[in-house]
Amino acid sequence: MSQMATMAVSRRFGAEYAVREVAMAVEPGEVVGLLGANGAGKTTLIRLALGLLRPTAGTVTLFGSPPSRDTRRRLGYVPQSLGLYEDLTVAENLAFAARAFGHRVVAARLDPEIRASARVLVRDLSLGLRRRVAFAAALAHDPELLVLDEPTSGVEPLARARLWETVRAGAERGAGVLATTHHMSEASECDRLVVMVSGRVVASGSAAAIMGGMQTVVVTAVRWEDAFAALDDRGLPVALVGRRLRIPDRPAADVDAALRGAEVEARLEVVPATFEEAFVALARQKVA
Amino acid sequence: MLAMALKELRQLARDRRTVAMMIVLPVVLLVVFGYAARFDIDKVPTIVAGPAADEAASNLPSRMDVIATHPEWGRDQAIDALRRAQATVVVIADPQHPAVLVDGANLFGAQSVLRALAANPSLPKAEVLFNPDLATSFVMVPALMGLVLVFIGTIVTSLGVVRERQSGTLEQLAVMPFRPRDVFLGKVLPYFGVAIVDLVIVVVAGLWIFGVPFSGAPWIFAIGALLFLFVALGMGVLISTVSQNQGQAIQLAMMTLLPQILLSGMIFPLDSMAIGVRWIGYLLPLTYFVQIARGVMIRAAPFDALLVPMGMLLLLGVIVFGLSVLRFQRDLAPSGTGSRHRRSEAEASA
């Protein structure tokens, strides 16, 4: 049984669909990354999954049942805003969260840095530590499903890596994890990715499966400005990285023809596309 | 500077509540309070008692509005009627012991009667009961206690709940295994406790500093105060459920506070207000608390004499609390229909 499943779920605000006919599931021990740009519908989907919003169409189940008080006992949630009381200490926040789920805080299970900050007001903590406290609060009752909305937003890389370690540890204990992010670099942390564009799921699977062997043409030219203009004029999705141009998901022959047509001398190289490039290509296909 | 002023004007135009407060409210305040801000009472409710009641009733000054005659009543029944606020004056038309008893707890009514009697020397000298010196503090302090409770109950409570919304913790509460009523009561009870402590402090300070009497039964006062807190806290929660931030909550709370100060009978007597404005006063909880507090503290009114204000507070409490619970549930119950603020949040985050 899935920890969370949606079947053709849609949510409309007025005439606009924030989420449209999304079907997805999170299995026990699985880390599912919900990827999409801002406004793609990730947070709305999470709010539907948590039962904070009623679907306009379709169904949402948590542990096989519609969201209810009983299902809420079994999930942990870290919202984008963290949901911590800034005017309470770390210990007071953790105690409140634990009591809400009928548990007690087990100090031994806490990160030493969190233990050391137990008496510090949350508003006096760094954002990275605040996020870890929010994670600790969400994990204190050993939830079977952990829902994280932009869990690493605004956190520096080292702290981000530690947060993902915590997420992984939760999954290894058997919890399903659903995490939204718009950091493409975090895709590798997930077992499976669900890519959303304009409220719809446009791709789902492992990072490798989503990229599907997509390649990028890398152009090196002395007159890179001319090369850029020539490719752009032909409508090719060109991006400048340093002094090189990258054109993902397009045949090298098309790139070569565009450069020759503009009489720009350049060296072409075909390399595997990055995940960001694959994501942008998927988004373009959807828009087209 | 022009750019700044234009920007400010645009922001202001989009803030409908503030625009309403700046344009509509002054007009409403002027009209409503223009009819309310009067100290003169034209008609003072009067009962005429004693064997010659019927004859005496027709010879009273026009300001004394005879609402009943009771030839069988003596002095004790007359005092009891005043204690129960059935009238402001009782004229005892007894050839042996004529008397005019005046309720001093009704300050402006009593003053009006005394002026009328002074111009009519054929009537016996008035005897002012409950507040013989017609001390303003005796009638103001019990009413101010209500104002303090409104402040704590409505303004502070509304801020406490709206803070959860602003900080995003209300959403976290919604996914915890709380029932909406757990959250509701958990939020409200601490304020209830603090308000009770405040009430005790204010009562003790009122008695000690201003020498206000506490003639009646404390338990009757306590019931009235608890019922009043029930309404005030409910209003606080209701305001918080329709406010997006603390600024809006304060705005709304002040809009409920001002009419209560001016139309509850706390400052201006209800009897002197135009009937339409008086009816607004009848919808305000402070009106009934003022009646209970003055009744118990100054007149030692018995419980059954205060059933109407007690009942009205209970009714208002049930309505306001019911509405606030419903609004609160919309914010907290999973899969509830999206409220306007939740929709806007979702749109912003989608």
Interface residues (C-beta under 8 A of the other chain):
Chain A: R11 F13 E16 A18 V19 G39 A40 G41 K42 T43 T44 R47 L50 G51 L52 L53 R54 P66 P67 S68 R69 D70 R72 R73 L75 Y77 P79 Q80 S81 L82 G83 L84 Y85 E86 A97 A100 F101 G102 G199
Chain B: S167 G168 T169 E171 Q172 A174 V175 M176 P177 F178 R179 P334 S335 G336 T337 G338 R342 R343 A346 E347 S349 A350
